[in-house]
Amino acid sequence: MNLTLDIGNTYAKLAAFDKTLVLLKSFKVELIYDHIDDFLKLHPSIHNLIVCSVTDVNLNFDQYNFSNVHFVSEKSNIPFLNLYSSKHSLGNDRIALVSSASINYPNKNVLIIDAGSCITYDFINDKNQYLGGAISPGINMRFKSLNNYTSKLPLISPAFTDFEIGTDTLESINIGVLNGMIFEIEGFISQYSSRYDNLTVILTGGNSDFLSNRLKISIFANENFLLEGLNHLIKLNISS
């Protein structure tokens, strides 16, 4: 069995895979070792660990008896041709997402939208070439920026509304941030669709469920798309 560890800015996710995903948990980053212990107690047949981190957190897994431990990086074996011009700065999470697209949607034009702390857009074409994409602020970052960089706007929690015109400040912030983000995502999808035939769009990340029902364009929502990519990558990077 394989254990995949996805470390974000605040939260981490662990997922155990046999042939398919069998166990998944999300938790604060500082609790990583506690949850690895729990996973290994439940599934002692786990032998391989792959780690994808967007932070510089220091981790050591010497206390565990893993057969293989792999940290995703620009040096990892990947299932696609990486044409990104600054490969050293390409996020490990984006490597895992594009790997998942390459394996799950071979010979297709795929746009992967990851709605987390940031919103990342990654495109792989039907020749299995990763061309790049875009990065913009995520939901919480947008709300916090309005609060941090103004003197009077409050920090509020996201709440979608059917109204298009905010009748008070709280409604105006929600409509501006959330509808603005929906328009952004739909604009990117439209732009790629006009250029690349039969575009497949994957929406993933912590806010994917929150956003998916609001998009008017056909997408595939899969919150665990990155973890599935990590499971593919460990197979390409373990010792024989």
C-alpha positions as CSV (number, residue, x, y, z in Angstrom):
1,M,0.0,0.0,0.0
2,N,1.0,3.6,-0.5
3,L,0.7,6.6,1.8
4,T,0.4,10.0,0.3
5,L,1.0,13.2,2.3
6,D,-0.1,16.6,0.9
7,I,1.2,19.5,3.0
8,G,-0.4,22.9,2.5
9,N,0.1,26.2,4.1
10,T,-2.2,25.4,7.1
11,Y,-3.6,21.9,6.6
12,A,-2.2,18.6,5.5
13,K,-3.9,15.6,4.0
14,L,-3.0,11.9,4.4
15,A,-4.5,9.3,2.1
16,A,-3.8,5.6,1.9
17,F,-4.1,3.8,-1.4
18,D,-4.4,0.1,-2.2
19,K,-5.8,-0.2,-5.7
20,T,-8.0,2.7,-4.8
21,L,-8.2,5.3,-2.0
22,V,-9.1,3.5,1.2
23,L,-8.5,6.2,3.9
24,L,-8.3,10.0,3.9
25,K,-7.9,12.6,6.7
26,S,-7.3,16.3,6.8
27,F,-5.7,18.0,9.8
28,K,-3.4,20.8,11.0
29,V,0.2,20.5,9.8
30,E,1.7,20.1,13.3
31,L,-0.3,16.8,13.7
32,I,1.4,15.0,10.8
33,Y,3.3,12.4,12.9
34,D,0.3,11.6,15.1
35,H,-1.8,10.8,12.0
36,I,0.9,8.8,10.3
37,D,1.0,6.6,13.4
38,D,-2.8,6.1,13.3
39,F,-2.7,5.2,9.6
40,L,0.1,2.6,10.1
41,K,-1.8,1.0,13.0
42,L,-4.9,0.7,10.8
43,H,-3.0,-0.4,7.7
44,P,0.3,-2.1,8.6
45,S,0.8,-3.1,4.9
46,I,1.7,0.5,4.0
47,H,5.3,0.4,2.7
48,N,5.7,3.5,0.6
49,L,5.4,7.2,1.4
50,I,5.3,10.2,-0.9
51,V,5.3,13.7,0.3
52,C,4.2,16.9,-1.5
53,S,4.8,20.1,0.4
54,V,4.3,23.8,-0.6
55,T,6.1,24.9,2.6
56,D,9.6,24.5,4.0
57,V,8.6,22.4,6.9
58,N,11.3,20.0,8.1
59,L,10.2,16.4,8.2
60,N,12.0,13.2,9.1
61,F,10.5,9.8,8.7
62,D,13.4,7.7,9.9
63,Q,11.4,6.4,12.8
64,Y,9.1,4.5,10.4
65,N,9.9,1.4,8.5
66,F,8.9,2.6,5.1
67,S,10.5,0.7,2.1
68,N,10.5,3.9,0.1
69,V,10.1,7.6,1.0
70,H,9.9,10.1,-1.9
71,F,9.6,13.9,-1.7
72,V,8.1,15.5,-4.9
73,S,10.5,17.9,-6.5
74,E,11.6,19.1,-9.9
75,K,13.9,16.0,-9.9
76,S,11.0,13.5,-9.6
77,N,10.2,11.2,-12.4
78,I,7.0,12.5,-14.0
79,P,4.6,11.1,-16.7
80,F,4.5,14.2,-18.8
81,L,6.8,16.6,-20.7
82,N,7.4,19.7,-18.6
83,L,7.8,22.8,-20.8
84,Y,7.6,25.2,-17.9
85,S,10.4,27.7,-18.4
86,S,11.3,28.0,-14.6
87,K,11.0,24.4,-13.6
88,H,12.8,25.1,-10.3
89,S,9.9,27.4,-9.2
90,L,7.0,25.1,-10.3
91,G,5.1,24.1,-7.1
92,N,5.2,20.5,-6.1
93,D,1.4,20.5,-5.8
94,R,1.2,21.6,-9.4
95,I,3.5,18.7,-10.5
96,A,1.2,16.3,-8.7
97,L,-1.9,17.7,-10.3
98,V,-0.5,17.6,-13.8
99,S,0.7,14.1,-13.2
100,S,-2.8,13.1,-12.3
101,A,-4.2,14.7,-15.4
102,S,-1.6,13.0,-17.6
103,I,-2.5,9.5,-16.2
104,N,-6.2,9.9,-15.9
105,Y,-6.9,11.8,-19.1
106,P,-4.2,10.7,-21.7
107,N,-4.0,12.5,-25.0
108,K,-6.5,15.1,-24.0
109,N,-6.4,18.9,-23.5
110,V,-6.9,19.3,-19.7
111,L,-7.2,22.4,-17.6
112,I,-6.8,21.7,-13.9
113,I,-8.1,24.3,-11.5
114,D,-7.0,23.9,-7.9
115,A,-9.1,26.2,-5.5
116,G,-7.1,26.3,-2.3
117,S,-5.1,29.0,-0.5
118,C,-4.4,30.2,-4.0
119,I,-6.2,29.3,-7.2
120,T,-3.9,27.6,-9.7
121,Y,-4.6,27.0,-13.3
122,D,-2.5,24.3,-15.0
123,F,-2.8,23.1,-18.6
124,I,-1.5,20.0,-20.3
125,N,-2.2,19.5,-24.0
126,D,-3.2,16.4,-26.0
127,K,0.5,15.8,-26.8
128,N,1.2,15.2,-23.1
129,Q,3.0,18.6,-22.8
130,Y,2.7,20.7,-19.7
131,L,2.6,24.4,-20.9
132,G,2.0,26.2,-17.6
133,G,-1.0,28.2,-16.4
134,A,-1.8,30.9,-13.9
135,I,-1.9,31.7,-10.2
136,S,-4.4,34.0,-8.4
137,P,-5.5,34.6,-4.8
138,G,-7.9,32.0,-3.2
139,I,-11.1,32.7,-1.4
140,N,-9.8,33.4,2.1
141,M,-6.9,35.4,0.7
142,R,-9.3,37.7,-1.1
143,F,-11.5,38.3,2.0
144,K,-8.4,38.9,4.2
145,S,-6.9,41.4,1.8
146,L,-10.0,43.6,1.9
147,N,-9.8,43.6,5.6
148,N,-6.0,44.0,5.8
149,Y,-5.6,46.8,3.3
150,T,-8.6,48.9,4.2
151,S,-9.4,50.7,7.4
152,K,-13.1,49.9,7.7
153,L,-14.0,46.8,5.7
154,P,-14.6,43.8,8.1
155,L,-13.3,40.3,7.7
156,I,-16.2,38.0,6.9
157,S,-16.8,34.4,6.0
158,P,-17.8,33.4,2.5
159,A,-21.6,33.0,1.9
160,F,-22.9,32.7,-1.6
161,T,-26.1,34.6,-2.4
162,D,-28.5,34.7,-5.4
163,F,-28.4,38.5,-5.3
164,E,-26.4,40.4,-7.8
165,I,-26.5,43.7,-6.1
166,G,-25.3,44.0,-2.5
167,T,-27.7,46.1,-0.4
168,D,-25.2,46.4,2.5
169,T,-21.5,46.2,3.0
170,L,-21.4,42.5,4.0
171,E,-23.5,41.5,0.9
172,S,-21.3,43.7,-1.2
173,I,-18.1,42.0,-0.1
174,N,-19.5,38.5,-0.5
175,I,-20.9,39.3,-4.0
176,G,-17.7,41.1,-5.1
177,V,-15.3,38.4,-3.9
178,L,-17.3,35.3,-4.7
179,N,-18.9,36.3,-8.0
180,G,-15.6,37.9,-9.1
181,M,-13.9,34.5,-8.5
182,I,-16.6,32.7,-10.4
183,F,-16.3,35.1,-13.3
184,E,-12.5,34.7,-13.3
185,I,-12.7,30.9,-13.4
186,E,-15.3,30.9,-16.1
187,G,-13.3,33.4,-18.1
188,F,-10.2,31.2,-17.9
189,I,-12.2,28.1,-19.0
190,S,-13.7,30.1,-21.9
191,Q,-10.3,31.4,-23.0
192,Y,-8.7,27.9,-23.0
193,S,-11.8,26.3,-24.7
194,S,-11.6,28.8,-27.5
195,R,-8.1,27.8,-28.2
196,Y,-8.0,24.1,-27.5
197,D,-10.5,21.6,-28.8
198,N,-12.5,19.3,-26.5
199,L,-11.1,20.8,-23.3
200,T,-11.5,18.7,-20.1
201,V,-11.8,20.9,-17.0
202,I,-11.0,19.5,-13.5
203,L,-11.9,21.5,-10.4
204,T,-10.1,20.3,-7.3
205,G,-8.9,21.7,-3.9
206,G,-10.4,22.5,-0.6
207,N,-13.0,24.9,-2.0
208,S,-14.0,22.9,-5.1
209,D,-17.3,21.7,-3.6
210,F,-18.1,25.2,-2.6
211,L,-17.5,26.5,-6.1
212,S,-18.6,23.6,-8.4
213,N,-22.4,24.2,-8.2
214,R,-22.0,27.9,-9.0
215,L,-20.1,27.4,-12.3
216,K,-22.2,27.4,-15.4
217,I,-19.6,25.5,-17.5
218,S,-19.3,21.7,-17.5
219,I,-16.5,20.5,-15.2
220,F,-15.3,17.4,-13.3
221,A,-15.1,18.1,-9.6
222,N,-12.6,15.9,-7.7
223,E,-11.3,17.2,-4.4
224,N,-8.7,14.3,-4.2
225,F,-7.2,14.8,-7.7
226,L,-3.8,15.9,-6.2
227,L,-3.7,12.9,-3.9
228,E,-4.4,10.5,-6.8
229,G,-1.5,12.2,-8.7
230,L,0.8,11.5,-5.8
231,N,-0.2,7.9,-5.8
232,H,0.8,7.7,-9.5
233,L,4.0,9.5,-8.8
234,I,5.1,7.1,-6.0
235,K,4.8,4.3,-8.5
236,L,7.2,6.1,-10.9
237,N,9.7,7.0,-8.1
238,I,10.0,4.0,-5.8
239,S,13.0,1.7,-5.8
240,S,12.7,-1.6,-7.7
